[in-house]
Structures are given as C-alpha cells and as structure tokens.
Amino acid sequence: MSARIVLLNLGDRAGGGGLVHKSATKLQIKYPPASKYSLFSGNAVLELSLFALMAKYQAGHLPLSDAELQNVRTACAGATKIMLCLHGLHNDVQSGFADDSMAHTPMAAVASHTDLARFTLSFLPLRDKVYNLALIMCYGARSQNYRLDHQGMIPANELRTSFAYKFYSQICIPRNVRMTARTGATGFDERTGGSTVESEASVLARADKDDFLRLAATQTDINDYIALKDSYTKAAHGGSEARALAWLAMDGRFRDNPDLASTNADEAKVRAYHQVLRRKTAYEASMQGQDRSKYGKYVYTYSAEDQLTIFSKYPKPGVPLYHGPLL
C-alpha cells in the first residue's frame, strides 16, 4: 500500500535546520518514491511550511481562494497521513510554540488551540475518507496536572485539559478525523525513522528541573555567581589579570568539589552556584536515555453516533481512557 505523508511545519522556522525537516528526510528514505526498483508505486512525503499562512490567518487575510492555501488543501485531501508539527511545553496546555534556533531566540507561541483548530479546518477539505492526523507536539496529550502518571488511568476531567483534547474537540465534528498525540517530549529515531516519546520518569525529572531553576533562591545563586565572576574578570567591573587568575583557581576548586568548605563570602557564592549546577545536571542525567518508540501515544476518535473515544495505544491492544460524549 502506498503512503502519501504530508508534514505541516509550524514548529521550526529555521526550515532545513529543524527537526521537522530531519523527520521528512528520514520518512522519504522509509517511504521511497515511485521508481522501477520500488515496490511502492505511489509513495510521497511532502513537507510544507505553514508559517506564512498562519500569519495571514491570524491577521484575517486568508481567503479560501488563496493559491498557497489551495496547495495545502490539495496535499491534505490526498494524504494517507498528515503530521501537524509544532512544539509544546509540559506546563502549558494553551499554546503551541515555534522554535527559531538559527536566530538563537527562545521559543515563541505560534497559536492557541482554538486558533490552530480553526486554521486546520481551513486546509482540511470535506472528504468521505477519515483523516489520519498526527499532532507531533511535545506534551500535546499531557493534562494540565502534568505530574499525573499518564501511562495509567487519567480521569475524564483531566483528559479534557490537554492541548490535544482542546484542539481535537474543535475539529472532530466538522471533519472526520482520527488523531494521535504524545504525552511526553517527541523525538525521532535516526536509525529506524520512527518517532520516540519521552518516558514518565523523564517528564517528571524535566518538571523538577524547571521548578528548581525557577526558585527565587536558585536565581539568586545564579545571579550572584555571574556578578561575582564579572567583578573578577571584567575590567569595567573592577577585574584585573591577577583577579582573573584567582577566579579561575577558585571556580575550578568548587567545580571539582561543590561540597568543599567555603572560607569567605566570595567562595560561598561560588560554592552555592556549583551546587545548583550539580543538581541541574542530576536532573538532566535522569532525562537521558528515556525516549521510547512504543510509548506515550494517545488516540482520539469521534464516531457518527457522537461518541468520543480516547485510548492509550500502548501497551497493546491499548488502554481505554474514555468513551462517551465530548467532555
């Protein structure tokens, strides 16, 4: 059976340097296009950027006759799978984000779940066949109470708080859509070409790290360290060559051993910073090697009888989470 996969990019403004493009490249290898050597007669993997169209939509300048929009509509109408790609945060169930790593700027919100739903309906034409839509978004299926174990049974009132549910509930009546979304950070297996999802242990370690770094005491330790370093190493702040060398020696001692006893106020600040750094590194170590290929995927369907079904795809044959009317 041929595969016609459309990747819709709302996540990586950098284009060719981002995860979406890398995913498209791997999928093109996994599903080679038609050739006399291929068993797949109609394979196609198409990557389309939606940033310009989203900007037009949000500005109210997107008529259905727009040629660029028609190109996306045509691609989606004939797709066997649509992958809608954007970034998400574990503690934000309202917005999807875009990354512009080439410009070294932080991620910025690109759309609310309502904006994304209305925009998506504009490029999914009515068709008899069910749309197979994958929301490729970190933490898309994760509830507002993100510390819940999302591999267990999630109460209905929690399921309805996720970005994925809010988005899906706005598109599942106007269009016939089966959607998947992830409970953790998403990745891409360079070897197999398949997707990976962050484990529960990794999600909690990431949350713990972020909570720790946001603490006022942690920020004070970091800021004190930066100001102290400047006073030793930058001439404009009183630094000199001798003080710079003293800084390197002092910083090195506590970097090697954050539990070393401090003998003065400056050493106390350096010691506190390296203890912060050690704890941050420990959280990051807990996050490493936790990505799994058969993990953390929720499936959303809505039947003609007005029945919503949400189930966790793994472990097979799937854990039912909810069946009934829209939440």
C-alpha positions as CSV (number, residue, x, y, z in Angstrom):
1,M,0.0,0.0,0.0
2,S,1.4,3.4,-1.0
3,A,2.0,6.1,1.6
4,R,1.3,9.8,1.0
5,I,2.5,11.7,4.0
6,V,2.2,15.4,4.5
7,L,4.3,17.1,7.1
8,L,2.9,20.5,8.1
9,N,5.6,22.7,9.8
10,L,4.5,25.1,12.4
11,G,7.4,24.3,14.7
12,D,10.7,25.1,13.1
13,R,11.1,28.5,11.5
14,A,14.7,27.5,10.5
15,G,13.3,25.1,8.0
16,G,16.1,22.9,6.8
17,G,17.9,23.0,10.2
18,G,14.9,21.9,12.3
19,L,13.5,18.6,13.5
20,V,10.6,18.7,11.1
21,H,12.9,18.7,8.0
22,K,15.0,16.0,9.5
23,S,11.9,13.9,10.1
24,A,10.8,14.5,6.5
25,T,14.2,13.4,5.2
26,K,14.1,10.1,7.2
27,L,10.5,9.4,6.1
28,Q,11.5,9.9,2.5
29,I,14.0,7.1,3.0
30,K,11.5,4.9,4.8
31,Y,8.9,5.5,2.0
32,P,10.8,5.9,-1.2
33,P,9.1,7.5,-4.1
34,A,7.9,5.5,-7.2
35,S,10.7,4.0,-9.3
36,K,11.2,0.9,-11.3
37,Y,13.1,-0.6,-8.4
38,S,10.4,0.2,-5.8
39,L,7.5,-2.0,-4.6
40,F,5.7,1.2,-3.6
41,S,4.0,2.7,-6.6
42,G,2.7,5.9,-5.1
43,N,4.8,6.9,-2.1
44,A,5.3,10.6,-1.4
45,V,6.5,12.6,1.6
46,L,5.8,16.3,1.3
47,E,7.0,18.9,3.7
48,L,5.1,22.2,3.8
49,S,5.7,25.3,5.9
50,L,2.5,26.9,7.4
51,F,4.1,30.0,9.0
52,A,3.2,32.4,6.2
53,L,-0.4,31.1,6.0
54,M,-0.8,31.2,9.8
55,A,0.3,34.8,9.8
56,K,-2.3,35.6,7.1
57,Y,-5.0,33.7,9.0
58,Q,-4.2,35.5,12.3
59,A,-4.3,38.8,10.5
60,G,-7.6,38.0,9.0
61,H,-6.3,38.0,5.4
62,L,-6.8,34.4,4.3
63,P,-9.5,33.9,1.7
64,L,-10.2,30.3,0.7
65,S,-9.1,31.2,-2.9
66,D,-5.6,31.9,-1.7
67,A,-3.3,29.8,-4.0
68,E,-0.9,28.9,-1.3
69,L,-3.8,27.6,0.9
70,Q,-5.2,25.6,-2.0
71,N,-1.8,23.9,-2.4
72,V,-2.0,22.7,1.2
73,R,-5.7,21.7,0.9
74,T,-4.9,19.6,-2.2
75,A,-2.0,17.9,-0.4
76,C,-4.1,17.1,2.6
77,A,-7.1,15.9,0.6
78,G,-5.0,13.1,-0.9
79,A,-2.9,12.3,2.2
80,T,-2.9,8.9,3.9
81,K,-1.3,10.6,6.9
82,I,-0.9,14.3,8.0
83,M,1.7,15.2,10.5
84,L,1.0,18.6,12.1
85,C,4.3,19.6,13.8
86,L,4.8,22.3,16.4
87,H,6.5,22.5,19.8
88,G,4.9,22.2,23.2
89,L,5.8,22.7,26.9
90,H,5.0,20.3,29.7
91,N,3.3,23.1,31.8
92,D,1.4,24.9,29.0
93,V,-1.9,23.5,27.7
94,Q,-3.0,26.6,25.9
95,S,-0.4,27.3,23.2
96,G,1.8,25.6,20.6
97,F,5.2,27.1,20.1
98,A,7.7,27.6,17.3
99,D,11.5,27.4,17.5
100,D,13.9,29.7,15.7
101,S,17.2,28.1,16.8
102,M,19.1,29.7,13.9
103,A,18.4,33.1,15.4
104,H,19.2,31.9,18.9
105,T,15.9,33.2,20.2
106,P,13.6,31.4,22.7
107,M,10.5,29.6,21.5
108,A,7.5,31.8,21.0
109,A,3.8,30.9,21.0
110,V,2.6,30.4,17.4
111,A,-1.1,29.5,18.0
112,S,-3.6,28.8,20.7
113,H,-5.5,25.5,20.5
114,T,-8.5,27.5,19.2
115,D,-6.5,29.3,16.5
116,L,-4.9,26.1,15.5
117,A,-8.2,24.3,15.2
118,R,-9.9,26.9,13.1
119,F,-6.8,27.3,10.9
120,T,-6.6,23.5,10.5
121,L,-10.2,23.3,9.3
122,S,-9.4,25.8,6.6
123,F,-7.0,23.3,4.9
124,L,-8.8,20.1,5.6
125,P,-11.5,19.9,2.8
126,L,-14.5,17.7,3.4
127,R,-13.9,14.2,2.2
128,D,-15.5,10.8,2.8
129,K,-12.3,9.1,4.0
130,V,-11.2,9.5,7.6
131,Y,-8.3,11.9,8.0
132,N,-5.3,10.3,9.9
133,L,-3.8,13.2,11.7
134,A,-0.8,13.1,14.0
135,L,-0.3,16.0,16.3
136,I,3.5,16.0,16.6
137,M,3.9,18.2,19.6
138,C,5.8,17.6,22.8
139,Y,3.4,17.1,25.7
140,G,0.4,17.7,23.5
141,A,-1.7,14.9,25.2
142,R,-0.5,15.8,28.7
143,S,-3.0,17.2,31.1
144,Q,-2.8,20.5,33.0
145,N,-1.9,18.4,36.0
146,Y,1.3,17.2,34.2
147,R,2.6,15.3,37.2
148,L,-0.1,12.7,36.8
149,D,1.1,9.3,35.6
150,H,-0.1,9.4,32.0
151,Q,0.6,5.7,31.5
152,G,-2.2,5.0,34.0
153,M,-5.9,5.8,34.0
154,I,-6.5,9.5,33.6
155,P,-9.8,11.0,34.9
156,A,-12.0,12.5,32.2
157,N,-11.8,15.9,33.8
158,E,-8.0,15.8,33.4
159,L,-8.1,14.4,29.8
160,R,-10.2,17.4,28.8
161,T,-7.5,19.9,29.9
162,S,-4.8,18.8,27.5
163,F,-3.9,20.9,24.4
164,A,-4.6,17.9,22.2
165,Y,-8.1,17.3,23.5
166,K,-9.0,21.0,23.3
167,F,-7.7,21.1,19.7
168,Y,-9.4,17.8,18.7
169,S,-12.8,18.7,20.2
170,Q,-13.0,21.7,17.8
171,I,-12.2,19.7,14.6
172,C,-13.8,16.3,15.2
173,I,-17.4,17.4,14.5
174,P,-16.8,19.4,11.2
175,R,-14.3,16.8,9.9
176,N,-13.9,13.0,10.2
177,V,-10.6,12.8,12.0
178,R,-8.6,10.2,13.8
179,M,-5.9,11.9,15.8
180,T,-2.8,10.8,17.7
181,A,-0.9,12.9,20.3
182,R,2.0,12.4,22.7
183,T,2.3,12.6,26.4
184,G,6.0,13.5,26.5
185,A,8.7,15.2,24.5
186,T,8.8,13.8,21.0
187,G,11.9,12.8,19.1
188,F,12.9,11.0,16.0
189,D,14.9,7.8,15.9
190,E,17.7,8.4,13.4
191,R,18.2,4.7,12.8
192,T,14.7,3.5,12.3
193,G,13.0,6.7,11.1
194,G,10.3,6.2,13.7
195,S,9.1,8.6,16.4
196,T,10.0,8.4,20.0
197,V,8.3,9.7,23.2
198,E,9.8,10.7,26.5
199,S,9.1,8.4,29.4
200,E,7.1,9.4,32.5
201,A,10.3,9.4,34.6
202,S,12.0,11.8,32.2
203,V,8.9,14.1,32.1
204,L,9.0,14.4,35.9
205,A,12.7,15.0,36.0
206,R,12.3,17.8,33.5
207,A,9.5,19.3,35.5
208,D,11.6,19.1,38.7
209,K,14.5,20.7,37.0
210,D,12.3,23.6,35.7
211,D,10.7,24.1,39.1
212,F,14.1,24.1,40.8
213,L,15.5,26.7,38.3
214,R,12.6,29.0,38.8
215,L,13.0,29.2,42.6
216,A,13.9,32.7,43.8
217,A,16.8,31.2,45.8
218,T,18.2,29.4,42.8
219,Q,18.0,32.5,40.6
220,T,19.8,34.5,43.4
221,D,22.6,31.9,43.5
222,I,23.0,32.1,39.7
223,N,22.9,35.9,39.5
224,D,25.3,36.3,42.4
225,Y,27.7,34.0,40.6
226,I,27.5,35.9,37.4
227,A,28.0,39.3,39.1
228,L,31.0,37.9,41.1
229,K,32.6,36.4,38.0
230,D,32.3,39.8,36.2
231,S,34.0,41.6,39.2
232,Y,37.0,39.3,38.9
233,T,37.3,39.0,35.2
234,K,36.0,42.2,33.6
235,A,38.0,45.4,33.9
236,A,34.8,47.6,33.7
237,H,33.6,45.9,36.9
238,G,37.0,46.1,38.8
239,G,38.6,42.9,37.4
240,S,42.3,42.6,36.6
241,E,44.6,39.9,35.3
242,A,45.6,38.9,38.8
243,R,41.9,38.7,39.9
244,A,41.0,36.7,36.7
245,L,43.6,34.1,37.6
246,A,42.4,34.0,41.2
247,W,38.8,33.5,39.8
248,L,39.9,30.5,37.6
249,A,41.5,28.9,40.6
250,M,38.6,29.5,43.0
251,D,36.0,28.5,40.4
252,G,37.9,25.3,39.5
253,R,38.1,24.2,43.1
254,F,34.4,24.3,43.6
255,R,33.6,23.0,40.2
256,D,35.6,19.9,41.1
257,N,34.1,19.6,44.6
258,P,30.9,21.7,45.3
259,D,30.9,20.4,48.9
260,L,34.3,21.9,49.6
261,A,34.0,24.2,52.7
262,S,34.0,28.0,51.8
263,T,36.2,30.4,53.8
264,N,34.8,33.7,52.7
265,A,31.8,35.4,51.1
266,D,33.1,35.0,47.6
267,E,33.8,31.3,48.0
268,A,30.3,30.9,49.5
269,K,28.7,32.3,46.3
270,V,30.8,30.2,44.0
271,R,30.1,27.1,46.1
272,A,26.3,27.8,46.0
273,Y,26.4,28.1,42.3
274,H,28.2,24.9,41.7
275,Q,25.7,23.1,43.9
276,V,22.9,24.5,41.8
277,L,24.8,23.2,38.7
278,R,25.3,19.8,40.2
279,R,21.6,19.4,40.9
280,K,20.6,20.6,37.5
281,T,23.0,18.1,35.9
282,A,21.5,15.3,38.0
283,Y,18.0,16.1,36.7
284,E,19.3,16.1,33.2
285,A,21.0,12.8,33.7
286,S,17.7,11.3,34.8
287,M,16.2,12.5,31.5
288,Q,18.8,10.8,29.3
289,G,18.1,7.6,27.6
290,Q,14.4,7.7,28.5
291,D,13.0,8.0,25.0
292,R,10.9,5.1,23.9
293,S,9.4,4.2,20.5
294,K,6.3,2.3,21.7
295,Y,5.2,4.7,24.4
296,G,3.1,7.7,25.3
297,K,0.7,7.9,22.4
298,Y,-3.0,8.7,22.8
299,V,-5.5,8.1,20.1
300,Y,-8.7,10.2,19.7
301,T,-11.7,9.2,17.5
302,Y,-15.2,10.6,17.2
303,S,-18.0,8.5,15.7
304,A,-21.1,9.4,13.8
305,E,-23.1,8.5,17.0
306,D,-21.5,11.5,18.7
307,Q,-19.2,9.2,20.8
308,L,-15.7,10.3,21.7
309,T,-13.1,7.6,22.3
310,I,-9.7,8.2,23.8
311,F,-7.2,5.4,24.4
312,S,-3.6,4.9,25.1
313,K,-2.1,2.9,22.2
314,Y,0.5,1.1,24.3
315,P,0.6,-1.4,25.8
316,K,-1.2,-3.3,23.1
317,P,-4.1,-3.6,22.4
318,G,-4.5,-0.2,24.0
319,V,-5.7,1.1,27.4
320,P,-9.2,2.7,27.1
321,L,-9.2,6.0,28.8
322,Y,-12.6,7.4,27.9
323,H,-15.7,6.6,25.8
324,G,-18.7,8.8,25.7
325,P,-19.9,12.3,24.6
326,L,-17.5,15.1,24.2
327,L,-16.0,16.2,27.5
